[in-house]
Amino acid sequence: MLRVRYSTRFRVAVTAFAASAVALGAMSVWFVLQAQDRLENAATQIAYARAQAIVQLLDTGARPADLALLVRDSIFEVTDRSGHRVASCPALRGASLGGYDADVTLPPYAIDRADPASVGCAPELGGFDEALTAHVIHEVSGDSKYDVYAGVPIDPAGQAAVDSVRTVLTFGVPAVALLIGVIAWLAVRRSLRPVEAIRGEVAEIGAHDLSRRVPAPRSGDEIARLAGTMNAMLARLDEAVTRQGRFTSDASHELRTPLASLRTQLEVLLAHPDRLDWRHACENALLDVTRLQDLVADLVLLGKLDHAGPDRLEPVLLPEAAEAVAAGRAELVVSGAPVVRGHRARLERLVRNLVDNAERHAASRVVVEVSAVDGRAVLTVTDDGPGIPEADRERVFDRFVRLDDARARDDGGSGLGLAIVADIARAHGGTAVAEAGSRFVVTLPELKTS
């Protein structure tokens, strides 16, 4: 089944047209009906008063033949119980009076000056060339001998005005509704113009051109906020892609070094098997393999932390995790027993990386402190080494960062240890910072236990 797709501005324009047509049409019908009802009510009230006047004359003994002279400015007819006309206004003689309290069409009528009944009957009409609509009221005399019909024409001028308004609204309402639809179409097209510009810009942005940004209108409305959100998203994507590219390049470089060393050693062994100590060469190769294994394990862990899903976390007593790592390697100072919700193995890895880093730079002493402060679990690792320059305290948590570039790689590690610390802390809802001296502080949310 073929599905027709319409643009947003078309759907909005059609909706505006339909809604305005329904609303204006309903209001117009109500207005015309109210005006028509007022005209008819006015004629009904006058006709009722005149019918009552004729009945009162008959009840006081007036003869039907004299009613034409007694009742002035009225259209009426009086019949006996057998239906014979005993008195009437000539204007009503050609009308059908079968209904009660109904609208009756009066045929064209001209006043006959020679007929006293004609002259005395409704002289205000002055005759009429076209049929008129009159509202006729039926009453019965007090002795039930006569049926009295009294009619009043609906105001011709008022009826003409109502008919004119009805005609104008019949053609005007669709025209106004169409105009509203066109205005809505133009307004939506103008409002969506920045959206089209944003769409076109996004369509041209590729994976290698994330530095571009979508145009942001200065209107301050929802579209401007959408553009701001998309630019913020593009900035995050640009940063992520740049970081990923740098990470890939650094990882490739780190992997290339031990691989090149391992290949060189194997090639030399194969080329000169009688000149080298095979055992010593295999030990060196094993060191390179171990370095590769550790580096790959760190990269895998970082990848898991970057794409971490909802892990199965459990309450972990932070002093126990710290003691499992620091025992025999550092002084442990515990103040309180903070419990955090987390992954025990990764929390131990966090402590291990901090202790490894401290041992690498300490002169003689490494201290691990665990405490609870204001509902937060605080882990501090301090050494008596030279400390970290203030300008490098944030950069030290970046991946593959070595502050001492001249240091041998065998001594300095891969540069991923503190990056793993920061990512593990972040994955547990905490932070990791470097403070003055050789002091690293990890803060984690404490689990409230009842």
Buried (B, 14 or more C-beta within 10 A) or exposed (E): EEEEEEEEBBEBBBEBBEBBBEEBBEEBEEBBEEBBEEBBEBBBEBBBEBBBBBBEBBEEEBEBEEBBEBBEEBBBBBBEEEEEEBBBBBBBBEBEBEEEEBBBEBEEBEBEEEEEBBBBBBEEBEEBEEEBBBBBBBBBBEEEEBBBBBBBBBBEEBBEEBEEBBEEBEEEBBEBBBEBBEEBBEBBBEBBEBBEBBEEBEEEBEEEEBEEBBEBBEEEEEBBEBBEEBBEEBEEEBEEEEEEEEBEEBBEEBBEBBBEBBEEBEEEBEEEEEEEEEEEBBEBBEBBBEBBEBBEEBBEBBEBBEEBEEEEBEEBBBBBBBBEBBEEBBEBBBEBBBBBBBBBEBBBBBBBBBBBBBEBBBEEEBBBBBBBEEEBBBBBBBBBBEBBEEEEBEEBBBBBBEEEEEEEBEEBBBBBBBBBBBBBBBBBEBEBBBBEEBBBBBBBBBBEEE
